[in-house]
Each structure stands twice: as C-alpha cells, then as structure tokens.
Amino acid sequence: MTPRDAVIAFYDRVWNRIDKAAIPELFHPDFSFRGSLGPSMTGHAAFAAYVDQVTGALADYRCTIRDLVAEDSRAFARMHFEGIHRGPFMGFAPTGKRVEWAGAALFTLKGGKISDLWVLGDVHGLIDSLTRNAKH
C-alpha cells in the first residue's frame, strides 16, 4: 500500500466508519501513535481504545483530509476534525453541540503498513470551542 492510500484508508475506515477491524490491516504490529489530543501509545489495542474514547465522546465524528502530500514511505496530511459533543470530553460535560478543530498528521510506513503516526491538533482552538458551547 502506498502512503497516500494508507492515509486515505486510515481516515475513511478507522475514523469515519469506526471500522476497528481495519487496524491490523493498516497498521504495522509495532505501531506507535501520538494523538492530536496529546496521548502517546503503542500497539493496536491501545489505539482501538483511543478510537472508542474519542468516538464515544463525539457522535458523528469525522476526519476530513484538507491536504495530503506523500513521498517515499511517508505522508503528511492537513486535517479537519469534528463531531457532536455527546459525552465527557477534555474535562467538559456534553453539550450536544458541534466541536471542531484543525490538525496535522505525519505518517511513516514500514512494509506497506502504518508504523508510526504523529498527530498535532489545535487543542487551544478545540478548548475554545468547548468553552463557548458550555456557555450557551
């Protein structure tokens, strides 16, 4: 799988369709991850738990690729993340309102599978959105 194909499949299958069965198909066994919300982890099970945590707190969670650049065994994506705040999230009680934030993701592949993923999210913008929603 090319890095471009891996990134598209990752966001479409794992996040937008919440297809955790895709994790072993797309990720290298030694997968390491640094998430847009801050946590770092290794392994398929830890990542699946992170998916559950985020999608449990945010209904209709969507990841939209704004830009995607791939070269050799790496890819970089500029991202937009959004969902409906339905459960406790980042220390905020659910509001039922939409939250959104920007992010950037750097993917590294090994043997055609994602071996490392580093994501940096605009957490300040997300907290601003959560704070505004909590006040209204």
Stockholm file with secondary structure:
# STOCKHOLM 1.0

chainA/1-136         MTPRDAVIAFYDRVWNRIDKAAIPELFHPDFSFRGSLGPSMTGHAAFAAYVDQVTGALADYRCTIRDLVAEDSRAFARMHFEGIHRGPFMGFAPTGKRVEWAGAALFTLKGGKISDLWVLGDVHGLIDSLTRNAKH
#=GR chainA/1-136 SS CCHHHHHHHIIIIIIISCCTTHHHHHEEEEEEEECTTSCEEESHHHHHHHHHHHHHHEEEEEEEEEEEEEETTEEEEEEEEEEEECSCBTTBCCCSCEEEEEEEEEEEEETTEEEEEEEEECHHHHHHHHHHHHHC
#=GC SS_cons         CCHHHHHHHIIIIIIISCCTTHHHHHEEEEEEEECTTSCEEESHHHHHHHHHHHHHHEEEEEEEEEEEEEETTEEEEEEEEEEEECSCBTTBCCCSCEEEEEEEEEEEEETTEEEEEEEEECHHHHHHHHHHHHHC
//
